[in-house]
Amino acid sequence: MTLTAPETTSRSLHSALDAAVGFLRAQQDQQGWWKGELETNVTMDAEDLLLREFLGIREDQETEEAARWIRSQQRADGTWANFRGGPGDLSTTIEAWVALRLAGDSPDAEHMQRAQKFVLAWGGVENSRVFTRIWLALFGLWSWDDLPDMPPEMIFLPRWFPLNVYDWACWARQTVVPLTVVATLRPARPLPFGIDELQCPRERLTPGQRQAARPRRAPLWSWPGAFQRLDKVLHRYSRNPVRPLRRLAMRRAAEWVLARQEADGSWGGIQPPWVYSLLCLHLLGYPMDHPAMKAGITGLDGFLVREQTPDGWVRRLEACQSPVWDTCLAVTALLDAGVAPDDQAVVRAADWMLAEEIRVTGDWSVRRPHLAPGGWAFEFDNDGYPDVDDTAEVVLALRRVAHPEPERLRAAVDRGVDWAVGMQSQDGGWGAFDADNTREIITKLPFCDFGAVIDPPSADVTAHMVEMLAAEGLSDSEACRRGVSWLFASQEDDGSWFGRWGANHVYGTGGVVPALIAAGVPESSPAIRAAVRWLELHQNPDGGWGEDLRSYADPEWIGRGTSTASQTAWALLALLAAGERSTAVERGVQWLVDTQLEDGSWDEPEFTGTGFPGAFYINYHLYRMVFPVSALGRYLDADR
């Protein structure tokens, strides 16, 4: 059904968009980039304190500020969650408790007792994830013998052999390689406290907890069963390795780690490989004033957010920073809102993005050795790991800019397109960082109990590539046709698409529908009609859309959750692309207008970004701006 908005509503919509554009403009840095805070959970802060304690550089002020932040995030039930409003998480709560003990909090304090009660109710430290127990082992609070063995000799496995380091996703391989060194050296630097309060004597466990605490012995003929037995063999080998081979493996792993440190001191621009690489080098004898160590610590300081609160200063660590991603989305949003393509802010952002183009090879070339470099990464400094998603969105933004050097811009866009097309996987889809990173055997390792460890094609990344190729006039190319076929094949039975990098089916569907339409799929296509029906069915009574991150683990949450500005915009972008001017669209637009704050922004405490489905989530603070601006701008443009 087609509706025409009343004149007063139209005026208020124009005012809302103007205010939002003004707010977004004000967030731009003078150098041309945008960067919203990337908020995650308190494991970042707990592990930062533990890292500094292990390295001997922890200071009182930073400890107090981090502890104050960690305490502020504890919920009434004593737990810490992985996202706003989510359930308490056992491992996150354990790490927070240990960090607060490090900060001097008494185990008898009321807030610590509440956390302890939750931990014990869920089976204690014994039931925590591997990474949590690795941190405990670093301080002698857990036995290295009771952790999966990851020998450094894996660095020698050839690239065609299963379980070689390039079978891991880029974020996982950068974490695993240094961890093999750490786990081999088995350090244990005691703290002035223990964790008896968090451990359940076996006789106190319920039968269910006892079963969960004991690694299940999988059938021998299954991959988990085979790896359980392989782990026992590796433990025996580690007690008596081939010494020359082990020394060579340790040296080769260190060289591999050092070769991948970025200009800002990070590894991959993300926290996990960063902290484990520092631990690895430190344990191998690299002094704190070594350039790699010094750059690594200084770089971490650049990821800190300090904020004054009524209780005093707090300090939290970003797991990553997203300036390239935020900037290309902000440019697209401004252009969608009617800002001129030669606007000073737009051109300045384009100049900055052009300077961020990556012209060197990285790990991606292992599977694409003859592909010329190009494209963009997510962060300020991550030349080793450009990604397809950023590259597609940067191209979509840059190609719309009226740049004073059009040849320079066109050359960068062409290189980005060529590189991203070359990263297409054999099945026709695109993963984020690598091509054909799909060996699921690696997910069966006992070590892999947290997060995604491979990087297979996903609907959202593939959709952004298809939309980019269509915008470049390449809808009839083989790459685009294969991408469209992949998207058709991956549509869920209910008409939605799974969202790998955003929450969740609303994100996936919000990205795929515009891509298919751009590639020439008719609005009347059964796939498009099914997606429209799914979105309309999952609109909230208030007119907005939201999907709780629990949907990754519990299908009952798919398409359900508190309305948010970013998710409402994703749904609107899909409906508008499908030609809808329905009551659902009007209600969604009105929800954005009604919930806008006086300064032109939207409030969005909910996490709508995904790091690892089911495990690690993100609140991109700029999502609440860029997507609503695009949605309102495209809505008004459709009515012009």
N, C-alpha and C positions, 0 to 999 in steps of 0.2 A: 504494500500500500504506500503510495506517495503522499507525503504531507508537505505543506508549506508553512514554515515557521512564522508566527506573528511578527509584525514589525518591531515591537518592543523587545521580543526575544532576540531578534536579529541584532538590534542595537546593543543589547547586553552581551551578546556573543562577540561582537566586534570589540567591545570594551575589554572583555575578558582576554581575548587574543592579544590585543595591544599591550595590556598589562603584563601578560606572560612573556611576550617578546621583549619588553623592557627589562623585566627581571632577568631573562636569559642573557641579554646583551651585557648586563652589569656583572655577570659572572665570568666574562671572558678575561683572560690574562692579557697583559699588554703585548706579550710575544705572540698571541694569536690563539692559544689553546684554551680549552675548557677542561676542568677536572673536578668532578664531584668526589666527595669522600667515598671510599669503598669500605663499607662497614661489614664486619663478620661477627665472630664470637670470641669469647674471652680466652680460648686456647692460644690465640696469638699473643696475648699479653702474659699469660702464665708461662708459656714456653720462652718468651723473650726474657723474663726474669730468670728462668732456669738456665737459659743459655749464658746469660751474663754471670750468673753464679758459678757455672762450670768453668768459664773462662777467667774468673777472678776479677771481673770489672764491674760488678753490680754496685751501684751507689744508693745511698739512703734516699735521696730525693726522688729518683726515678722509681724506686721500690714503693715509696709511699704513694706516689701519684698513680702508679699502675694498680696497686692494691685498692686504692680508693675507687678506681673505675671498676675493678672486678667485683667489689662488694656492691656497687650500685646496680650491677646487672643480675644479682641474685634475686630469685623470685620468692614469693611468700612460702612456697613449699620447701625451700632450702636448696633448690636446684639451680643449675644454669642450663640454658637451652642453646640450640644451634641456630635458632632464628626467633624473632619476636613472636610471642604467642605460641611457640611450639612446645612439645613435651620436654620434660627434663631429660638431659642426656647424661648417662653414667660417666663416660670418659671425660667429658667436658667438666662435669662437677668434680671429679677426682683431681684433674689438673688445676682447677681453680682452688680447691681446698689446699693442695700442696703449695701452690704459689702464695696463698695467704699465710700458711704456716711459715714460709720463708720470710714473709713480711713481718712476722712476729705475732700473728693472731693466735690466741690460745685455743687449743682443741676443745676447751670447756666453754668457750664463748657461745652464746645462743645461736648465732648464725652458722657457726661451724658445726654445732650439734645437729642442726636441721639438715645440713649437707650430709653429715655422717649417717644420719638415719636413712636418708634416701639411698646412699651408696650401699649400705648393708642390706636394705630391703631388696636391692637388685643384684645381690650376690657378691658385692665387694669388688676389690681391685681385680680379683681373679677373673671377673667377667668383662673387664675393660678391653679396649681394642689394643692391637699390637703396638701402635705408635705411643700410646700412653704408657705402656709397660716398658718401652725402650727408654723413655724419659726417666722413669723410675729406676731402671737398671743403671743409668748413668751415675746415679747417686747411691748405689748399693741397696736400693729399696725393692729390688726385684732381681731374680737370678737370670743372668744371660742364658743359662742352660735351659730355661723355660721359655725361651723366645725362638721363633723360627730362625734357622741358620741361612744366611745369605753370603756365600763365600766370594771374596773379591776375584777369584779365578774366573768368574762369569764374564769378566771384561774381555777374556780371550775367545769367547764363543763367536764363531763366524756369523756373519749377518744372515746366512741362510738357515742357521741352526735354531731350533725352537728355544725360547727363553733367553736369546741374546739381548743385549741391552736395548737394541732398537725395536724389539718387540713391545717394549713398554711405551706408553704415551710419553710425550716429551717431559711433562711435569713429573711423571713417575720415574723415568730413567734418571733424571737429574737428582732425584731424591735417593734412589736405590744405590747408585754407584758410590756416593760418599758413605752411605750407611753400611755398605759391605765392609768398608775399612773400620768404621766405628765399632761395628759388631764383632769384628775380628780381634780388635785390640781390647775389647771388653773392659772399659774403664769403670771405676766405681769410686766416686769421691764423696765420702759420707757427709751427710747434713747433720746438724745438731738435734734432729728429731727423727722419729720413725713414722710409719703409717699403720701401726697396729690397729688404730681406731677404724681403719677402712678395710680391714681384712676379716673375712668370715672363717672362723674355724670350721672345718669340714663337717663336724657333727651338728653345727647350727644351721647348715644349709638345708633348704627344702629339697625334696628329690628333683624338682625341676631345676633349681639353682645348681645343684650338684652336677646334673647332667650338662648344663650350660657351661659350667666352669671347667669341665673335663673335655678336652678336644675329642669330638666324636670320631670313633674309628670307622672311617668310611670303607666300603667294600674294596678289596684289593684291585678288582678289575675296573674300578672307577678312577678318573684322574685325581680327585681329592685323596682317595686311598693310596694311590701310587705316590703322590707327593708327600703324604704323611710319612711313608716309609723312606722315601728319599731324604726327607729332613733328618731322620735318625741316622742315616748313612753320612750325611754332611756333618752332623754334630760329631760323629766318631772321627771323621777325617780332620775336622778342625782341631781336635785334640792332638793329632799327630800328622800335620800336613807335610807335603813335600816342600821343605823350607825354601830352597832357591826359587821354586815356582811361586810360592806365596809372596816372597819379597818382591819378585818381579811384578806380580799382580797388584800389590799395594802401590808400587811405584807407578805402574801404568794407570791405575785408578786416579792417583793424585794428578798425573799429567792430564788425564781426561777432564778432571774437575777444573784445574787451573785454566785449561784452554777455553772453558765455557763461561768464565767470569765476565760480566758485562762492564761497560764503562762506568756505571754508577756503583759498582761494587757488588751488585746482586748476581744471582744465578737464575736466569729465566725471568727476572723481575717479580718473583713470587717467594713467599715465605718458606715453604717446606724445603726445597733444595738449597736455599740460602743458608738456613741455620745448620743443616746437616753438612754442608760443604765447609762451613767454618769449623764445626766440630772435627771433621775429618782432617783438615789441614793442621789444626791445633794439636791433635793427637799424634800426627806424624812429625811434630817438632817444629812447625812453622811458628816463629815468635810473633807476639802481638804487634810488633812494629814492622813485620814483613808487609810489603806493599799489598799483597792479596788480602791478608787479614785486616790491615788498617783500612783498606777501601771497603771491605765487607762490613765492618762495624760502622764506619762513617755513613755508608749507604743505608743501613738499617735506621740510623737516626733520622734520615730524610723521609722515612715512611711513618714517622710518629706524628700523631695528632694530639696537641695539648689544648685543653679547654678549661676555662674557669667555671666552676659550678658553685652553688650555695655551700657545699661541703668542702670546697677547696679545689685546687687544680687536680685534674685527672689527665692521664696519659694513656693512649691506646695505640696499637700498632695496626696499620693497614696490611692486610695480607698481600696486597698488590695495589697498583695504581693504574688508572685507565684513561690517560689523557688522549690517546689517539682515538679510541672508541668514543669517548665523550665528545671530542671535537667534531668528528665526522657526523655524528648524530645531531649535534647542535647546529651544524651548517645545514644539514637537510631540513631540520625543523624550521630554521629561519626562512629558508627558501620556500618551504611549504606554506609558511605564513605570509608570503608575499613580499618578503624583503628582496630588494633588487640584487641580481646576481653579481653586480659590480660594487655592492655596498662595501665600505671600508672594512667592516668587521668580517665579512665573508672572505674578502680577498686576503686579509691578514691571516685568517685561519687556513686558507688554502696554501699560502706561503709556508706556514709552519708545517702543514702536512707534507708538502712537497719535500721539505728538508728532512722529514722523518722516513722517507722511502729507504728501504733496505736493498743494498746493492751487493751484498756478499752472500755466500752460501752458508747453510747451517745444516743441522741434523736431517732436515727434510730431504737433502740431496742424497742420502743413503739409498732411498728408494726411487729417487728421480735424479740420477747422476748427470744427465745431459740437459736438464732444465736450467735455463738462465735465471739468475736471481731477480727478484722484484717484490713488490708488495709492501705491506705494513704490518707492524706488530701492535700490540695492545698498549704497551707501556712507553715511558720516555726512552728507556734504554733496554732493548732486547733484540739486538741484531741477529742473534743466533736462531731466533724462533718467531719469524713472521707468521701470521695466521691467515687462513682463508677468509674467515668471518670479517676481520678488520679490513682486509684488502677489498672485499666486495663492497662494504659500506663506504670506504674511503673513495672508491671509484664512483659509486653512486652520488656522492657529494661533490667531488671535484669536477665531474663532467658537466655539472650545472653552473659552475662558477665562470663568470666573465672575467678571466684573468688577463692582466696586461701582457703576459708572456704565454700566449695560447699554445705555441709549439712546445715549450717546456712542460706545460701541464699535460698536453696530449701525449708526449713521449712517456711521462711517468705513468699515466693511465694505461697506455698500451702495454708497458712492461708488467704492470700489475695484473692486467687481464690475462696476458700470456702465462704468467707464473701461476695464477690461480687456476686457470684451465688445466695446466699441466699437473696440478695437484689432485685432479679428479681420481677417485678410486675405481677399481675395476668394475664394481657393481653399478657405477653411474652416479653415486652420491659423493659428497665431500665431507671429510672430517675437518677438524679445526686446524691442526698443526702438521699432520703427516698424511701421506697417502697410504691406503691399504694397511693401516695399523689395526688389524682386526683379529689377531690370533688370540682367541678366547682361552686357550690353554693356560695362559699366564694368570688368568683370574682365579685359577684353582689352587694356586700356591697358598700354603698356610699363612704367609706374610700378608696376603691381600685381603684383609678384612675391613678396609676403610677406603671408600671412594673409588672412583673410576681409575683403572690402570691401563686401559687401552683407549684409543681415539678413533672409533669407527665413524662412518658417515652418520650425520644426524639431519633431521628434517629442517631445523632452523638454519643451519649453515648452508645446506643444499638450496634452500629457498632463497637465501640472500644471493647465492651465486647465480641462480636462475634469473632472479630479478635484475641483477647487474648485467648479465649477458643480454637479456631482452632490451634493457635500456641502451646497450651498445649496438643494437640492431642485429644481434646474433641469435635471435630466437630459432632460426632454422639450422643453426650449427649442430653438429653431432653432439657436442658436449652439452648444449642446452637441452636437446631432445632427450638425451639419456638422463639428465637431471630431472626433467619433468616426469619421465617414466618412473624413476626412483621414487619421486614424491607420490605419484599415484599408488605405487605398490606399498608405500609405508603408511597410507592413511588408515587410521583406526576404524574398527567396525562402526563406531558411533558417529563417524564423520570428522573427528578431530585429528590433530597431529600431536605427537609427543614432543615436548620442548626440552632439549638437552641443556641449553645454556640459560634458560629463563623459565619462570614458573608458569605453568608447565604446559598443559594442553592449550591454555589460552594463548601463551606465547608462541607455541608451535603453530597453531592454527592462524594466529594473527600475522605470522610471517609467511606462511605457505600460500594463503589465498591471494594476497597481492602479487606474489611471484607468479603463480599460475596464470592469473589474469594478464599480467604484463607479457607473459610468454605466448599469449594468444588463446588460452583456454577460454571458451565462451562462458559467460555468466550462467547460462542454463545447464552447464555440465553437471551431471549427477554428483561428481565430487565436490563441486562448489556449492551446489544446493544442500548437500548433506552437511557441509561445514557451516553454512549459514544457519541451518536448523539447529545445529549443536550450539552455536553461539547464542541464538535467541532463547534456546531452552535453558541456558545457564546464566542468563542475565539475572542479577539480583533484584529483589523487589524495589530497592531504592534507585534502580536505573543503571547502576554501575556493574562492573565485573571484577571478580577476584577469585584467585585459586590458591588455597593453602598449600604450603610446601609439603605437607603430609601426604599429598596426592602421589608423591613418588613411591611411597611405601604402602599406602592404603587407597585402593581404587574408589572407596566411598567419598574421598575428598576431591576427586577429579572434577574440575570446573566449579568447585565450591570454595567460598572463602569471603572474607571481608572485602568490600569494594575498595580498589585502589586506583589512583590516577593513572599509573603506567598500564595496568592491566585493562582498565576501561578503554584506554587509548588503543591498545593492541586489538581489542575486539572491534572497535570502531574502524580502525584502518582496514581490517579484513572486510567488514560489512560495506564500507564505502567503496572499496575496490571491486566488490561483487555487484555494485550498482544499486545497493539497498538505500532507500530513503524512507525507511519504515518507522513505525512507532518505536521499535527497539533502538534505532539510531537516534531518534529525537530525544528519547529518554536518557541515553548515554551521554549525548552532548550536553543536555541540561544538567546531568549529574556533575560533569566537569565544571560547568559555569557556577553551579550552586556551591560547590565545595572549594572553589578557589579562595585563597587567602587574600587579604587586603594588599599585600605586596606583589601580587601577581603569581605567586607560587602555589604549590599544593603541598599538604602535609602527607607524608607517606612513611610511617615508622615500620611498616611491614617490609619483609625481605621478598623481593621479586626476581632476584638473580640467582643463578645456580652455578656453583663451582663443581661439586660432585653430587649427582642425584642421590638422595637418601642420606647424605652425610654432611655436606658443607654448602652453606648458602650465603648470599650476598645481598646487601642493601646498597644498590648504586644510587647515591644521593641525587644524581642528575636525571635519573629515569623519570622522576616525578615531573620534570620540566619538558624534556625533549620530546617525549612521545605525545603528551597532551597537546603541545604546540603543533606538532605535525598533524594530529587528528583534527583539531579545530581548524587549522589552515586548509586541509584538504576538504573538510566539510563545507567551508565557505566557498572555496574555489569551485566545488561541484555545483553550487547554487548560482554562480555568477553567469 
